[in-house]
């Protein structure tokens, strides 16, 4: 198994009738699943001023990321979250972490 850390990056827009607060409630439900999965490290959910969302998830390795995707997509309780996303504009990539630059420690 490849133990190199992986970053999952999903770029998407919400469907026009979906409010941000409803989407964030759905994201919190997905987070409960992520917290229970082996290899999960952290997640950031960000939104650009133009409405583009970016979901960034850090995984211990590619196998953990792919297993998580299979588990979450198979869960019928997760379907409402994914239904809020405009799939026609969604993109997802997995990328290996090449270098990490930690924040500089201040005195």
C-alpha positions as CSV (number, residue, x, y, z in Angstrom):
1,X,0.0,0.0,0.0
2,X,1.2,3.5,-0.9
3,X,1.5,5.5,2.4
4,X,2.1,8.8,0.7
5,X,-0.4,11.5,1.9
6,X,-3.1,12.5,-0.5
7,X,-5.2,15.6,-0.9
8,X,-8.7,15.2,-2.4
9,X,-9.9,18.5,-4.0
10,X,-13.4,18.9,-5.2
11,X,-14.4,22.1,-7.1
12,X,-18.1,22.7,-7.6
13,X,-21.1,25.1,-7.5
14,X,-24.3,24.6,-5.8
15,X,-27.6,24.3,-7.7
16,X,-29.3,27.7,-8.0
17,X,-32.0,26.9,-5.4
18,X,-29.6,25.8,-2.7
19,X,-28.9,28.1,0.2
20,X,-25.4,28.1,1.7
21,X,-26.7,27.3,5.2
22,X,-28.5,24.3,3.9
23,X,-25.4,23.1,2.1
24,X,-23.3,23.6,5.3
25,X,-25.7,21.5,7.3
26,X,-25.3,18.7,4.7
27,X,-21.6,19.1,4.8
28,X,-21.7,18.7,8.6
29,X,-23.5,15.4,8.2
30,X,-20.9,14.2,5.7
31,X,-18.2,15.2,8.2
32,X,-19.6,12.8,10.8
33,X,-18.9,10.0,8.3
34,X,-15.4,11.3,7.5
35,X,-14.5,11.5,11.2
36,X,-15.1,7.7,11.5
37,X,-13.1,6.6,8.5
38,X,-9.5,5.2,8.6
39,X,-7.0,7.5,7.0
40,X,-9.0,10.7,7.4
41,X,-6.8,13.7,8.5
42,X,-8.6,17.0,8.0
43,X,-11.0,18.9,5.8
44,X,-11.4,22.5,4.7
45,X,-14.5,23.8,2.9
46,X,-14.0,27.2,1.2
47,X,-16.1,29.4,-1.0
48,X,-14.9,32.0,-3.5
49,X,-16.6,35.3,-4.0
50,X,-18.0,34.1,-7.4
51,X,-19.8,31.1,-5.8
52,X,-17.2,28.4,-6.5
53,X,-16.8,26.0,-3.6
54,X,-13.7,24.0,-2.9
55,X,-13.8,21.0,-0.6
56,X,-10.2,20.0,0.4
57,X,-9.8,16.7,2.3
58,X,-6.4,15.4,3.5
59,X,-6.0,11.6,3.6
60,X,-3.2,9.3,4.9
61,X,-3.0,7.7,1.4
62,X,-4.9,7.2,-1.8
63,X,-6.5,3.9,-0.7
64,X,-8.1,5.6,2.3
65,X,-9.5,8.4,0.0
66,X,-10.9,5.9,-2.5
67,X,-12.4,3.7,0.3
68,X,-14.0,6.8,1.8
69,X,-15.6,7.8,-1.5
70,X,-17.1,4.3,-1.9
71,X,-18.5,4.3,1.6
72,X,-20.0,7.7,1.4
73,X,-21.5,7.3,-2.0
74,X,-23.1,4.0,-1.0
75,X,-24.8,5.7,2.0
76,X,-28.3,6.8,1.2
77,X,-28.2,9.4,4.0
78,X,-25.5,11.2,2.0
79,X,-27.6,11.5,-1.1
80,X,-29.3,14.8,-0.1
81,X,-25.8,16.5,0.3
82,X,-24.7,15.4,-3.2
83,X,-28.1,16.5,-4.7
84,X,-27.3,20.1,-3.8
85,X,-24.2,20.1,-6.0
86,X,-24.4,21.1,-9.7
87,X,-22.7,17.9,-11.0
88,X,-22.3,19.5,-14.5
89,X,-19.7,21.8,-13.2
90,X,-18.1,19.5,-10.6
91,X,-14.4,18.4,-10.7
92,X,-12.5,16.2,-8.4
93,X,-8.9,15.3,-8.2
94,X,-6.6,13.3,-5.9
95,X,-3.1,14.6,-5.7
96,X,-0.1,13.4,-3.7
97,X,1.4,15.7,-1.1
98,X,4.8,16.7,-2.4
99,X,5.9,19.2,0.2
100,X,4.4,20.7,3.3
101,X,5.4,24.2,4.5
102,X,4.3,24.6,8.1
103,X,3.6,28.0,9.6
104,X,6.6,29.8,11.0
105,X,6.7,29.7,14.8
106,X,6.6,33.1,16.4
107,X,7.9,33.9,19.8
